Structures are given as C-alpha cells and as structure tokens.
Amino acid sequence: MDINVLKEEQDNVCTLHVSGLLDYSTMDSFIEKVHSIKDGTNRVIINFESLEFIDSTGIGAIINLAHKASEMQFKVELVGISEENEDLFNMIGVFEIIEALQMEG
C-alpha cells in the first residue's frame, strides 16, 4: 500500500485528504504536498478519514507541518482521526505541540 494525498484549495483554506500509509516510505509524498501550500493560506485541514496506518515518521511529518504552519502563520486542524490514532496522538502529545506552535504564530 502507498499513500495518496489529495489537495483541495478553496479561498484561504487548504485541505489535504490522506489515504493509505503515512510512514517512512511515503513521508516524502506527504511533505511534498505540505511544501506546496500557498502563501496566504489561513488554515490547513488534514483529513485522516482514509488513513490506514501511521508510524513515528508519519507523526514527525505532521509535527513538521505544525512548524511550517507557525512560520507561515496558518492554523492546522486534524480531522477524521481514528480512535486508535487519536489515542496515539494524545499519548505522544501531537495535539499539544500543534497548539503550542499555533500560539507562537
């Protein structure tokens, strides 16, 4: 399985629909989409509804996005997260990291 990242842009909102695997072998595809986010974007929504698997490298890519958001001054919203992944994100502190970086921006 691979990753598919569908990017939708409407007004100043960018939505990335992530499906498949977000791990060490697919992280570059995700980061490529992150780096293509336009200046002037106010909010980036990451939809994980079709995400099948994420590892620590994938989580690192999400944190990388949070740092980019802080630099470019846009908000990040994670939606469609499975209960299992939400528990993992809470345990690692992903939501707290995103919140702290957004407060800096």
PyRosetta script that sets phi, psi and omega in degrees:
from pyrosetta import init, pose_from_sequence

init()
pose = pose_from_sequence("MDINVLKEEQDNVCTLHVSGLLDYSTMDSFIEKVHSIKDGTNRVIINFESLEFIDSTGIGAIINLAHKASEMQFKVELVGISEENEDLFNMIGVFEIIEALQMEG")
pose.set_psi(1, 151.2)
pose.set_omega(1, -177.8)
pose.set_phi(2, -123.2)
pose.set_psi(2, -167.5)
pose.set_omega(2, 177.1)
pose.set_phi(3, -115.4)
pose.set_psi(3, 147.5)
pose.set_omega(3, 171.6)
pose.set_phi(4, -130.3)
pose.set_psi(4, 126.4)
pose.set_omega(4, 178.5)
pose.set_phi(5, -122.0)
pose.set_psi(5, 106.4)
pose.set_omega(5, 177.9)
pose.set_phi(6, -92.3)
pose.set_psi(6, 125.2)
pose.set_omega(6, -177.5)
pose.set_phi(7, -106.4)
pose.set_psi(7, 125.9)
pose.set_omega(7, 175.6)
pose.set_phi(8, -119.3)
pose.set_psi(8, 134.9)
pose.set_omega(8, 177.1)
pose.set_phi(9, -125.2)
pose.set_psi(9, 127.9)
pose.set_omega(9, 177.0)
pose.set_phi(10, -141.4)
pose.set_psi(10, 124.1)
pose.set_omega(10, -174.9)
pose.set_phi(11, 55.5)
pose.set_psi(11, -123.2)
pose.set_omega(11, -179.6)
pose.set_phi(12, -107.2)
pose.set_psi(12, 23.6)
pose.set_omega(12, -179.0)
pose.set_phi(13, -117.0)
pose.set_psi(13, 131.2)
pose.set_omega(13, 177.5)
pose.set_phi(14, -114.9)
pose.set_psi(14, 126.9)
pose.set_omega(14, 176.8)
pose.set_phi(15, -114.2)
pose.set_psi(15, 129.0)
pose.set_omega(15, 175.5)
pose.set_phi(16, -110.2)
pose.set_psi(16, 115.7)
pose.set_omega(16, 177.4)
pose.set_phi(17, -94.7)
pose.set_psi(17, 113.1)
pose.set_omega(17, -175.2)
pose.set_phi(18, -103.5)
pose.set_psi(18, 125.6)
pose.set_omega(18, 175.9)
pose.set_phi(19, -132.9)
pose.set_psi(19, 150.5)
pose.set_omega(19, -179.6)
pose.set_phi(20, 96.7)
pose.set_psi(20, -136.7)
pose.set_omega(20, -175.6)
pose.set_phi(21, -109.5)
pose.set_psi(21, 134.2)
pose.set_omega(21, 172.6)
pose.set_phi(22, -116.8)
pose.set_psi(22, 93.6)
pose.set_omega(22, -177.1)
pose.set_phi(23, -143.9)
pose.set_psi(23, -168.8)
pose.set_omega(23, -176.6)
pose.set_phi(24, -57.6)
pose.set_psi(24, -30.8)
pose.set_omega(24, -176.6)
pose.set_phi(25, -83.6)
pose.set_psi(25, -15.4)
pose.set_omega(25, -176.6)
pose.set_phi(26, -120.7)
pose.set_psi(26, -3.8)
pose.set_omega(26, -175.6)
pose.set_phi(27, -55.8)
pose.set_psi(27, -38.2)
pose.set_omega(27, -177.6)
pose.set_phi(28, -60.6)
pose.set_psi(28, -37.6)
pose.set_omega(28, 178.2)
pose.set_phi(29, -64.1)
pose.set_psi(29, -40.8)
pose.set_omega(29, 178.0)
pose.set_phi(30, -65.2)
pose.set_psi(30, -47.9)
pose.set_omega(30, -179.0)
pose.set_phi(31, -62.5)
pose.set_psi(31, -35.3)
pose.set_omega(31, 176.9)
pose.set_phi(32, -59.3)
pose.set_psi(32, -42.9)
pose.set_omega(32, 177.7)
pose.set_phi(33, -66.7)
pose.set_psi(33, -39.2)
pose.set_omega(33, 178.6)
pose.set_phi(34, -60.8)
pose.set_psi(34, -43.7)
pose.set_omega(34, -178.8)
pose.set_phi(35, -71.0)
pose.set_psi(35, -13.7)
pose.set_omega(35, 178.8)
pose.set_phi(36, -91.0)
pose.set_psi(36, 3.9)
pose.set_omega(36, 177.5)
pose.set_phi(37, -67.3)
pose.set_psi(37, 129.6)
pose.set_omega(37, -174.0)
pose.set_phi(38, -75.0)
pose.set_psi(38, 148.9)
pose.set_omega(38, 169.1)
pose.set_phi(39, -59.7)
pose.set_psi(39, 146.3)
pose.set_omega(39, -179.8)
pose.set_phi(40, 91.7)
pose.set_psi(40, -5.6)
pose.set_omega(40, 175.9)
pose.set_phi(41, -69.0)
pose.set_psi(41, 133.6)
pose.set_omega(41, -179.8)
pose.set_phi(42, -95.4)
pose.set_psi(42, -29.4)
pose.set_omega(42, -174.5)
pose.set_phi(43, -149.8)
pose.set_psi(43, 139.1)
pose.set_omega(43, 174.8)
pose.set_phi(44, -120.5)
pose.set_psi(44, 123.8)
pose.set_omega(44, 177.8)
pose.set_phi(45, -105.6)
pose.set_psi(45, 125.7)
pose.set_omega(45, 175.6)
pose.set_phi(46, -105.1)
pose.set_psi(46, 115.6)
pose.set_omega(46, -179.4)
pose.set_phi(47, -99.3)
pose.set_psi(47, 112.9)
pose.set_omega(47, -177.9)
pose.set_phi(48, -100.4)
pose.set_psi(48, 16.0)
pose.set_omega(48, -175.6)
pose.set_phi(49, -54.2)
pose.set_psi(49, -35.9)
pose.set_omega(49, -177.7)
pose.set_phi(50, -104.9)
pose.set_psi(50, 14.1)
pose.set_omega(50, 177.8)
pose.set_phi(51, -72.4)
pose.set_psi(51, 128.8)
pose.set_omega(51, -178.9)
pose.set_phi(52, -97.3)
pose.set_psi(52, -30.1)
pose.set_omega(52, -176.3)
pose.set_phi(53, -158.6)
pose.set_psi(53, 142.8)
pose.set_omega(53, 173.2)
pose.set_phi(54, -139.7)
pose.set_psi(54, 138.8)
pose.set_omega(54, 176.1)
pose.set_phi(55, -115.4)
pose.set_psi(55, -173.8)
pose.set_omega(55, -176.4)
pose.set_phi(56, -62.1)
pose.set_psi(56, -32.0)
pose.set_omega(56, 177.9)
pose.set_phi(57, -66.8)
pose.set_psi(57, -40.2)
pose.set_omega(57, 176.7)
pose.set_phi(58, -64.1)
pose.set_psi(58, -40.3)
pose.set_omega(58, 176.7)
pose.set_phi(59, -63.9)
pose.set_psi(59, -38.8)
pose.set_omega(59, 175.8)
pose.set_phi(60, -60.4)
pose.set_psi(60, -36.7)
pose.set_omega(60, 178.3)
pose.set_phi(61, -66.1)
pose.set_psi(61, -35.7)
pose.set_omega(61, 177.2)
pose.set_phi(62, -67.1)
pose.set_psi(62, -41.8)
pose.set_omega(62, 177.6)
pose.set_phi(63, -66.0)
pose.set_psi(63, -36.7)
pose.set_omega(63, 174.1)
pose.set_phi(64, -58.3)
pose.set_psi(64, -43.3)
pose.set_omega(64, 177.1)
pose.set_phi(65, -61.1)
pose.set_psi(65, -40.1)
pose.set_omega(65, 179.5)
pose.set_phi(66, -62.7)
pose.set_psi(66, -38.8)
pose.set_omega(66, 176.4)
pose.set_phi(67, -65.7)
pose.set_psi(67, -42.2)
pose.set_omega(67, 177.6)
pose.set_phi(68, -62.0)
pose.set_psi(68, -40.3)
pose.set_omega(68, 178.8)
pose.set_phi(69, -61.1)
pose.set_psi(69, -40.4)
pose.set_omega(69, 178.7)
pose.set_phi(70, -63.6)
pose.set_psi(70, -43.4)
pose.set_omega(70, 179.7)
pose.set_phi(71, -65.6)
pose.set_psi(71, -42.8)
pose.set_omega(71, -175.9)
pose.set_phi(72, -91.2)
pose.set_psi(72, -1.8)
pose.set_omega(72, 177.2)
pose.set_phi(73, 59.1)
pose.set_psi(73, 52.5)
pose.set_omega(73, 168.9)
pose.set_phi(74, -124.8)
pose.set_psi(74, 158.3)
pose.set_omega(74, 180.0)
pose.set_phi(75, -90.1)
pose.set_psi(75, 148.5)
pose.set_omega(75, 177.3)
pose.set_phi(76, -115.2)
pose.set_psi(76, 133.6)
pose.set_omega(76, 177.3)
pose.set_phi(77, -129.0)
pose.set_psi(77, 128.0)
pose.set_omega(77, 178.0)
pose.set_phi(78, -102.5)
pose.set_psi(78, 124.7)
pose.set_omega(78, -178.9)
pose.set_phi(79, -130.7)
pose.set_psi(79, 162.8)
pose.set_omega(79, 176.0)
pose.set_phi(80, 67.8)
pose.set_psi(80, 27.5)
pose.set_omega(80, -177.3)
pose.set_phi(81, -83.1)
pose.set_psi(81, 132.8)
pose.set_omega(81, 177.0)
pose.set_phi(82, -64.7)
pose.set_psi(82, 158.4)
pose.set_omega(82, -179.9)
pose.set_phi(83, -60.1)
pose.set_psi(83, -40.2)
pose.set_omega(83, 179.8)
pose.set_phi(84, -62.0)
pose.set_psi(84, -46.4)
pose.set_omega(84, 179.8)
pose.set_phi(85, -70.6)
pose.set_psi(85, -33.6)
pose.set_omega(85, 177.0)
pose.set_phi(86, -62.9)
pose.set_psi(86, -41.6)
pose.set_omega(86, 176.5)
pose.set_phi(87, -61.2)
pose.set_psi(87, -43.4)
pose.set_omega(87, 178.8)
pose.set_phi(88, -62.2)
pose.set_psi(88, -46.8)
pose.set_omega(88, 179.7)
pose.set_phi(89, -61.1)
pose.set_psi(89, -39.5)
pose.set_omega(89, 177.9)
pose.set_phi(90, -65.9)
pose.set_psi(90, -43.2)
pose.set_omega(90, -178.2)
pose.set_phi(91, -63.0)
pose.set_psi(91, -40.2)
pose.set_omega(91, -178.3)
pose.set_phi(92, -80.2)
pose.set_psi(92, -24.6)
pose.set_omega(92, 180.0)
pose.set_phi(93, 94.6)
pose.set_psi(93, 22.0)
pose.set_omega(93, -178.2)
pose.set_phi(94, -58.8)
pose.set_psi(94, -46.1)
pose.set_omega(94, -178.0)
pose.set_phi(95, -63.4)
pose.set_psi(95, -38.9)
pose.set_omega(95, 179.6)
pose.set_phi(96, -67.5)
pose.set_psi(96, -39.2)
pose.set_omega(96, 178.0)
pose.set_phi(97, -63.0)
pose.set_psi(97, -46.6)
pose.set_omega(97, 179.6)
pose.set_phi(98, -60.7)
pose.set_psi(98, -45.7)
pose.set_omega(98, -179.1)
pose.set_phi(99, -61.5)
pose.set_psi(99, -44.0)
pose.set_omega(99, -179.1)
pose.set_phi(100, -64.3)
pose.set_psi(100, -42.2)
pose.set_omega(100, -179.7)
pose.set_phi(101, -68.3)
pose.set_psi(101, -33.9)
pose.set_omega(101, 178.9)
pose.set_phi(102, -70.3)
pose.set_psi(102, -28.0)
pose.set_omega(102, 177.7)
pose.set_phi(103, -71.5)
pose.set_psi(103, -29.0)
pose.set_omega(103, 179.6)
pose.set_phi(104, -71.3)
pose.set_psi(104, -34.4)
pose.set_omega(104, -172.3)
pose.set_phi(105, -71.9)
pose.dump_pdb("model.pdb")
